[in-house]
Amino acid sequence: MKRSALRRTTAALAAVLALTALPMAALADSETTTVSPPPAAADASVLPGVLISRSDMSDLPAGQETEITVSFRNLGDATLHKPVAAFSPSEGISLSGGASSFLLEDIPGSGTGTVKVKVRAADTASGAQTLGVELRYTYGEDPTAQNGVSNDRLTIPVAGRPAAAAPLVLIGRSDISSPISPNEVFDLDITFKNTGSVAVTGAAATVAPSEGLSLLNASSTFPVPDIAPGKTSTIKVQLQGAKEIASAAQSLSVDLRFTYTSAGTPTAGSAGDKVNIPAKAAASSTSADTPVPNIVVSKFDYGGKPVQAGGDFPLSFTFENTGSTRVENIVATVDGGECFTVSGGTNTAHYKDLAPGKTQTQQLPMQAVPTCKSGAQGIMVNFKYEYVDNGKRTPVTADIRLSVPVSQPDRFQINAPVSAGMPQAGSESEITLSYVNKGRADIGNLEASLVGEGFESPASVQYLGNVAAGSSGNIGFAFTPEQAGELKLTVKITYEDSDMQAQTKEFPLTLQVEEAAPEIDFSEDLPEEQPGLPGWLPAIPIALAAIAAGVVLLLRLRKRKAEAAALGGESWNWQPDGPDTGTGGEE
């Protein structure tokens, strides 16, 4: 039974070999007799491909210009005749020199043409801008020459100017030696101090006196000279007391309008305040009533620097009795509004009396609530007191507003970067780090970069934009070490805090890079011939492999013939060890 089965297997192998002999012979004849045709001339009907690129460049600062080289590489065989390059920049950039189209020399097949252009970034530009490029040309020889167009858009990175916070302008006045008398004409200097980091320009101040005063200037609006950071400008106004001043608490309202530059853009800003002017109330000609005494805050202090939101600060203020009568039963109440609260203790203080012209100082601990916005915020001080005139006790109230600058703290947290496993030389690895904005204000212009030597990275600089309060995210860098050993990297993070101040954080990282894993050889020796078995039996797997290869080649020949027929019956040739030489059958 075993011999009959062996005979049947041998007969089947012989039949299959007979079937594959004819194609294999035909392939052998084709390999020995086929002659490759000479390379065809460039086909003028085929539009040549053009690769458009630019020279390397760093981020172009807003408001500056640079020169770049734009290259046009002819990927075809036909010469590009009379090529003309036309450029169309986006809104954030422009071309210097007045020209947007340039004539190039003819570009031969596989050749490259170049043109140099100067690109200028607008003062307000930022981020990735684009430069549209279109190349018009003719190709082919007369009379069959044809027109061609190739276009692309090139990226021009622009570094925008940092945004600036609105400058805080403090409004004050010159000293007044004594309360203003009825009909008295006096000059008053109004001062504007710029406590911000950018200049105040194009400023104008509008003043409005209270009922007991008159403005003698021809206009109520005054131009204010430009104010550099930390400097002060002054305007002079002329006032006159009324014939009868009903109240000793007079004031002058000041409204300042100005512009400042933020991120290269002029931005509108404003500041306003009311300055107190002590006055003497006129006595009635028919009455001997005593003028109403007035209490004003002559000075106050909050520590001398902006208060951190959520932080404590000491508040002290000095108030004065500007009248001619003693005031009694004084109650001073401090109202912090939505931004401030008393940090321990009470916001109300009581004083028995205060003589004319005397002062009293009150101190209390304050706290800025965490949700308070950056900028100048108000604290109201309310006074309730009494005075006695001809045996009659009269109650009086006065409200005074104090202005305190507030700053939100920077609570942007970045966790240390970690590496995904042990990196290997020549293999891509990854570094990740997470961040969270725990503050109550947005973080702006977040950017991350991977700095160091001895590695390659497809995106070593990443711009992530703004991070809203309470938001979190992750940053990942893919990199490939060039060699084994110690690799020192630094992850650099830059952003702008709620006060528009630039912040930078760096995370150094040292990695141990392993050698590249060796290639595994999966080849194995053929098994030795077992004793007692026929010598031809181990050859059966080899024969089966040869049969399978022949069947695969036969199927490929049939597929190529079918594709050639579908393409219009064009002639084709096939070489086992080289590319196709015909125009059909390409896979």
Buried (B, 14 or more C-beta within 10 A) or exposed (E): EEEEEEEEEEEEBEEBBEEBEEBBEEBEEBEEEEEEEEEEEBEBEEBBEBEBBBEEBEBBBBBEBBEBEBEBBBEBBBBBBEBEBBBEBBEBBBBEEEEEEBEBEBBEBEEEBBBEBEBBBBBBBBEEBBBEBBBBBBBBEEEEEEEBEBEBEBEBBBBBBBBBBBBBBBBBBEEBEEBBEBEBEBEBEBBBBBBBBBBBBEBEBBBEBBEBBBBEEEEEEBEBEBBEEEEEBBBEBEBBBBEEBBBBBBBBBBBBBBBBBBBBBEBEBEBBBBBBBBBBBBEEEEEEEBBBBBBBBBEBEBBEEBBBBBBEBEBEBBBBBBBBBBBBBBBBBBBBEEBBBBBEEEBEBEBEBBEEEEEBEBEBEBBBBBEBBBBBBBBBBBBBBBBEBEEEEBEBEBEBEBBBBBBBBBBBEBEEBEBEEEBBBBEEBEBBBBBBBEBBBBBBBBBBBBEBEBBEBEEBBEEBEEBEBEEEEEBBBBBBBBEBEEBEBEBBBBBBBBBBBEEEBEBEBEBEBBEEEEEEEEEEEEEEEEEEEEEEEBEEEEEEEBBEEBBEBBEBBEEBBEBBEEBEEEEBBBEEEEEBBBBBBEE
